Amino acid sequence: MTQTISRPSIFWLLSEPGRALMELGASYPYKKLFTKTKKGDGHPVMILPGFLSSEVSTKALREYVADLGYDVYDWGLGRNMGKLEYMELLIDRIDEIYRKTKKKVSLIGWSLGGVFARQIAKERPHLTRQVITLAAPFAGLGEPNNVAWIYRVLNYGKKVKEVNQSLMEDLPLPAPVPTTAIYSKVDGIVPWEFCIEKDEDKIHQNIEVRSSHIGMGVNFSVLTIIADRLSYKKDNWIKFKAKGILNNKLVFPSL
């Protein structure tokens, strides 16, 4: 299947910054209205940035989640350079958060951050409440996309799939916790086909939105999903259903 999937078009790639800015602008009135009606239970939420991004890129998303009423944590590792040694550090971080709060942690991972989030949940399922991925190419990290060349530069010319074969084989496998994979067919960075769970079941759901890759963290439809998902625990988790004025194919095409 992966042989027939090509990288996103140059049009969607070049339009990424402009689309992200529009999504950011549209999110302001939405957040002001929505956060007044939705309040969380205060459980910890860790948010992981994408490749080459830092906590600065997730600032707006972290503020939004905090305003909803959750205890928000940055991933704590600075800029995401895609290093495999992050995994051990991130596992230590979720252990630390759990010791501090005595509550399971929800993980939100953007792009490569989502790949890490799923792997953390596989290593610490008993500490993970749920996983939400935003355009995370966990099903095809070594396949065609528009940032693979950056990874090769930073890793001395190695392709992603040459780094750790056993890890590459494990990445597409689902985490044993409730997982929501958010993807966009107009993503200009990674093929949307690599951002979805192969099989949906009672604790794994794929949801399509209309968003740029770099605007995922501020897109109002993504924020709607996040607010809804964070209100659930593993024992009462159900699949997302659009409600009210957002219940249409323009906002959530896959629903």
C-alpha positions in Angstrom: 0.0 0.0 0.0 2.7 2.5 0.9 4.3 2.2 -2.6 1.2 4.0 -4.1 1.3 6.9 -1.6 3.1 10.0 -2.7 4.3 13.0 -0.8 1.8 16.0 -0.4 1.6 18.4 -3.3 3.8 21.4 -3.6 0.7 23.6 -3.6 -0.3 22.4 -0.1 3.3 22.7 1.1 3.7 26.3 -0.1 0.3 27.3 1.3 1.1 25.9 4.8 2.1 29.2 6.4 -0.8 31.2 5.0 -3.3 28.6 5.9 -1.9 28.3 9.4 -2.2 32.1 10.0 -5.8 32.0 8.9 -6.5 29.1 11.3 -4.8 31.0 14.1 -7.0 34.0 13.5 -10.2 32.0 13.4 -9.3 30.3 16.7 -9.4 33.4 18.8 -13.1 34.0 18.9 -13.8 30.3 19.1 -11.5 29.9 22.2 -13.0 32.8 24.0 -16.5 31.4 23.6 -15.8 27.7 24.1 -13.5 27.7 27.1 -16.3 29.5 29.1 -18.6 26.5 28.7 -16.1 23.6 29.1 -14.3 22.9 32.3 -12.0 19.9 32.8 -11.3 17.7 35.8 -7.7 18.9 36.3 -5.9 15.7 35.3 -2.4 16.2 33.8 -1.9 16.6 30.1 1.5 16.6 28.4 1.9 18.2 25.0 4.7 17.1 22.6 5.9 19.3 19.7 6.7 18.3 16.2 10.0 17.8 14.4 12.3 20.8 14.7 9.7 22.6 16.9 9.9 23.5 20.6 7.6 24.4 23.4 7.0 27.8 21.6 5.0 26.0 18.9 2.7 24.4 21.4 2.2 27.5 23.6 -1.2 28.5 22.2 -2.4 24.9 22.5 -1.1 24.5 26.1 -2.8 27.7 27.1 -6.1 26.5 25.5 -5.9 23.2 27.4 -5.1 25.0 30.6 -8.0 27.3 30.2 -10.2 24.2 29.8 -9.2 23.2 33.3 -6.4 20.8 33.0 -2.9 20.6 34.5 -0.7 21.1 31.5 2.9 20.1 31.0 5.4 20.8 28.2 7.4 17.8 27.1 10.5 19.3 28.8 13.1 18.5 26.1 13.4 21.8 24.2 13.5 21.6 20.4 12.4 18.2 18.9 15.4 17.0 16.9 14.0 13.5 16.4 16.5 11.7 18.6 15.7 8.2 19.7 17.2 8.8 23.2 14.2 11.1 23.8 12.1 8.0 24.5 13.8 7.1 27.8 13.7 10.7 28.9 10.0 11.0 28.1 9.2 7.8 29.9 11.0 9.3 33.0 8.9 12.5 32.6 5.6 10.7 32.5 6.7 8.7 35.6 7.6 12.0 37.3 4.2 13.6 36.4 2.3 10.6 37.7 4.3 10.6 41.0 3.6 14.2 41.4 -0.2 14.2 40.6 -1.2 10.6 41.3 -3.3 10.8 38.2 -3.0 9.2 34.7 -1.6 11.5 32.0 -3.2 12.3 28.7 -0.7 12.8 25.9 -1.2 15.1 22.9 1.5 14.8 20.2 1.8 17.0 17.2 3.5 15.4 14.1 6.6 13.6 15.3 5.5 14.4 18.9 2.5 12.2 18.2 4.8 9.3 17.2 6.6 9.7 20.5 3.3 9.9 22.4 2.1 6.6 21.0 5.3 4.9 22.0 5.2 6.3 25.5 1.7 4.9 25.9 3.0 1.5 24.8 5.7 1.6 27.4 3.5 3.1 30.2 -0.1 2.1 29.4 -0.9 2.0 33.1 0.0 5.6 33.5 -1.5 6.9 30.2 -5.2 8.1 30.2 -5.4 8.5 26.5 -3.4 9.6 23.4 -4.4 12.3 20.9 -2.2 12.7 17.8 -2.2 15.7 15.4 -1.0 14.8 11.9 1.5 12.2 13.3 2.9 10.0 10.6 3.3 6.9 12.8 2.2 4.5 10.0 4.9 5.7 7.6 7.7 7.6 9.2 10.2 6.3 6.7 8.0 6.9 3.7 7.7 10.0 1.4 7.0 13.3 3.0 8.3 16.9 2.8 10.6 16.9 5.9 12.5 13.6 5.4 15.5 15.4 4.0 15.8 17.5 7.1 15.9 14.4 9.2 18.7 13.0 7.0 20.8 16.1 7.4 20.5 16.0 11.2 21.3 12.3 11.4 24.4 12.2 9.2 22.6 11.2 6.0 20.7 8.2 7.5 17.1 7.7 6.4 14.5 7.5 9.1 13.9 3.8 8.4 17.6 3.0 8.7 17.9 4.2 12.3 16.2 1.3 14.2 14.4 -1.4 12.3 12.6 -2.9 15.3 11.3 0.5 16.3 10.1 1.2 12.7 8.2 -2.1 12.7 6.6 -1.2 16.0 5.5 2.3 15.2 2.3 1.5 13.2 1.1 -0.9 15.9 -1.7 0.7 18.1 -1.1 1.7 21.7 -3.3 -0.2 24.3 -5.1 2.9 25.4 -7.8 5.1 23.9 -6.3 6.9 20.9 -7.6 9.6 18.6 -5.7 10.1 15.4 -6.5 13.5 13.9 -5.4 13.9 10.2 -6.0 16.2 7.2 -6.1 15.4 3.5 -4.8 18.9 2.8 -1.7 18.4 5.0 1.3 19.9 3.1 4.0 18.1 5.1 3.1 14.4 5.5 0.7 12.1 3.6 -2.5 11.8 5.6 -2.6 8.0 4.9 0.4 7.6 7.3 -1.4 9.5 10.1 -4.3 7.1 10.8 -4.7 3.8 12.7 -4.9 0.9 10.3 -7.9 -0.6 12.2 -10.4 1.4 14.1 -12.0 -0.4 17.1 -13.8 0.6 20.3 -10.7 2.5 21.7 -9.1 3.7 18.4 -10.6 6.4 16.2 -9.4 8.4 13.1 -10.9 11.8 12.6 -10.4 13.9 9.4 -10.3 17.7 9.7 -9.6 20.5 7.2 -6.3 21.9 8.4 -2.8 22.7 7.4 0.0 20.7 9.2 1.5 23.6 11.0 -1.9 25.0 11.9 -3.2 21.8 13.6 -2.6 23.1 17.1 -4.8 26.2 16.6 -7.4 24.9 14.1 -10.8 25.3 15.8 -12.1 21.8 14.7 -9.0 20.2 16.2 -9.5 22.2 19.4 -13.1 21.0 19.5 -12.0 17.4 19.3 -9.3 17.9 22.0 -11.8 19.5 24.4 -14.2 16.6 24.0 -11.6 13.8 24.2 -10.0 15.1 27.4 -13.2 14.8 29.3 -13.2 11.0 29.0 -11.3 8.3 30.9 -10.4 4.9 29.7 -13.4 3.3 31.4 -16.0 5.6 29.8 -14.2 6.5 26.6 -16.5 6.6 23.5 -15.8 7.7 19.9 -16.1 11.4 19.1 -19.3 12.6 17.5 -19.8 16.1 16.1 -22.5 18.1 17.8 -24.5 21.2 17.1 -23.4 23.7 14.4 -20.2 21.7 13.9 -22.1 18.6 13.0 -21.4 18.7 9.2 -19.1 17.3 6.6 -17.4 20.6 6.0 -15.8 20.6 9.5 -15.4 16.9 10.0 -15.4 15.2 6.5 -14.9 11.7 7.9 -17.9 11.9 10.2 
